[in-house]
Amino acid sequence: MSEDLSAVAGACTGQDPDDDPALLRRVLGVRLRRLREAAGISGDAAGRAIRASHSKISRLEAGRVGFRVADVDDLLTAYGVRDGDLRDEYRRLVQRANRTGRWQAGPDLTVARPDTYLALEDAAAMIRCYAPNLLPELVWTPSYAHTVFAIADRQPATDIQRRIELLARRQRLLTRPDPPRAWFVIEEAALRRPIGGSEIWQGQLEHLAELADRPNITVQVLPDYIGGPAISGTPFTMLRFAAPELSDIAHFLHLSGPQFLEKPSELDRFNGVWDRLCVCALPPEQTTQLLDTLRPTPTTVDLSL
């Protein structure tokens, strides 16, 4: 009996899997990798089956590139898959995975291509974020975001506004029905840094306090005396999915672009760093109290004089 692969993706998102082609590519890649390993075929041999290299197979199995039906047919043949219904199911999944997703719209590069990370973030069951020196993007207010984008990239105002709008779309996942669990570790120094001036800074602290009160969100603060960058000087996000078919993903940015890691040895290192951050940070129940102490207290004016 054939297995409905698209249902696997639907289980991750709780919605029509057509909305998340990047997730579908990842599901397809995981399944093809398992078929290859079960057949005892190396990545090099699989690459030769589709007239490509081992690196192409690695990218396909990671779901980072699009699939061709002909390539999947050849791989299924090489892996010994003869069941016609199952092969048809794989072909349908390829067609769905190649469709335009919710993150592809408009002429701007920021939203013009299906962004793998945005689709995966949207489909995650748990999101863990650490960002030294700044707050994680998912908790930024529009004013805080505008200040950071203007300082960091010096882009035209219209480009900054598009980035802010895209960020707002991403942030909706925190408050949507059946939201993912989100866990943020934030440096105390970042909370004390009044980016944009006192008014923007105070608004950001108030917004963070509101998020910390939500049942699906955990916020921990790493005290100044610990030294966050001494544990990790690299901002990173780790995504976890509800479906067992999908492994965790670690995502971080560097000067040459985004990096995705999913090998067990790589994830072990990130999980080790995350565990140290959480152990060194203050307990979540102390976050609201700390934020209250950081927010400026209005000056009282004696009107009786």
C-alpha positions, -999 to +999 in steps of 0.1 A: +000+000+000+014+034-009+021+060+017+006+095+014+038+116+017+020+149+014+000+140+045+033+139+064+039+176+055+004+184+064+009+170+098+037+194+104+018+225+095-018+217+103-028+231+069-027+223+032+009+213+025+007+231-009+013+263+012+048+252+022+068+238-008+101+242+011+087+219+037+076+194+011+110+194-005+125+186+029+100+158+035+108+144+000+146+147+006+143+129+039+123+100+023+147+097-006+177+096+018+160+068+038+153+048+006+190+052-005+203+041+028+180+011+030+191+001-005+228+004+006+236+029-022+262+056-017+257+092-025+282+089-053+263+060-069+230+079-065+245+109-082+256+088-111+220+075-114+208+110-123+240+121-141+250+144-112+274+146-083+273+134-047+269+171-037+237+173-058+223+143-039+232+160-006+213+192-016+183+172-028+182+151+004+184+183+025+155+198+005+175+229-005+170+226-042+141+218-065+134+182-078+128+170-113+103+142-118+128+125-141+155+125-115+132+112-088+120+084-112+157+074-118+165+075-081+134+053-072+145+028-099+181+028-085+167+023-050+145-007-061+111+010-057+088-009-081+054-002-066+035+020-092+013+037-066+042+047-045+061+060-075+030+081-085+029+094-049+065+106-052+058+123-085+028+142-071+049+153-042+076+166-066+050+186-084+036+201-052+071+208-039+079+228-070+050+251-067+051+287-055+048+291-017+034+317+005+067+335+008+071+341-030+055+373-040+064+406-055+095+418-074+117+425-043+145+399-036+135+397+000+102+381-010+106+372-047+119+337-041+106+309-020+128+314+011+135+280+026+141+293+060+109+314+062+088+284+052+105+261+076+102+286+104+065+290+097+061+252+099+082+246+130+067+232+162+095+248+183+118+277+176+148+284+198+167+317+193+198+333+206+212+366+193+242+382+210+243+420+212+207+424+198+173+409+205+161+381+183+142+394+153+109+376+161+105+399+192+114+432+175+089+460+175+086+478+141+104+509+155+132+488+169+135+469+136+135+502+116+164+515+137+184+483+134+179+480+097+188+516+091+220+513+111+231+479+098+223+481+061+218+518+052+191+508+027+166+531+011+135+538+032+113+518+009+135+487+012+136+490+050+098+493+050+095+461+030+118+443+054+097+455+083+065+442+067+081+409+060+092+406+096+057+414+108+044+385+087+069+362+103+061+374+138+024+364+134+033+328+140+039+336+176+003+347+182-016+327+157-040+299+168-020+268+177+013+287+177+047+270+179+066+270+212+092+298+211+122+300+234+145+331+234+177+336+253+186+373+254+216+390+268+211+415+296+234+439+277+211+439+247+182+448+270+201+477+284+211+491+250+186+519+242+187+514+204+166+542+188+163+563+219+145+559+252+110+558+238+117+531+212+137+512+238+109+513+264+083+502+238+106+473+229+109+462+266+071+464+271+065+443+240+090+417+252+073+416+286+039+410+268+054+381+248+070+366+279+036+363+295+023+342+266+020+305+274+038+294+243+068+317+248+098+314+271+122+342+276+154+339+296+179+367+302+217+360+303+232+382+330+260+406+322+284+388+345+281+356+326+292+370+292+270+356+264+296+359+236+320+338+257+295+310+253+285+318+217+294+349+197+272+337+168+234+343+166+215+311+157+181+296+155+171+260+160+139+247+145+121+215+155+092+199+137+062+179+149+066+152+123+093+126+132+102+125+095+119+158+098+151+163+118+160+195+136+177+223+117+202+248+130+202+281+111+226+310+113+239+339+092+274+349+083+289+373+058+285+350+028+249+342+035+227+318+055+238+284+067+217+254+074+230+225+095+212+192+102+238+165+107+236+149+141+272+159+150+265+195+140+232+196+159+249+181+190+272+211+191+244+236+188+223+218+214+253+218+238+257+256+233+220+261+238+220+240+270+248+261+284+230+293+276+198+282+293+217+269+324+236+302+327+206+324+321+182+335+348+151+313+352+122+323+330+101+333+360+125+361+368+123+377+333+093+399+339+107+412+371+140+421+354+122+438+326+103+459+351+135+471+367+149+480+333+119+501+322+123+538+330+102+551+358+081+582+350+094+613+369+069+625+395+063+663+395+052+680+427+023+703+416+017+716+451+045+741+449 
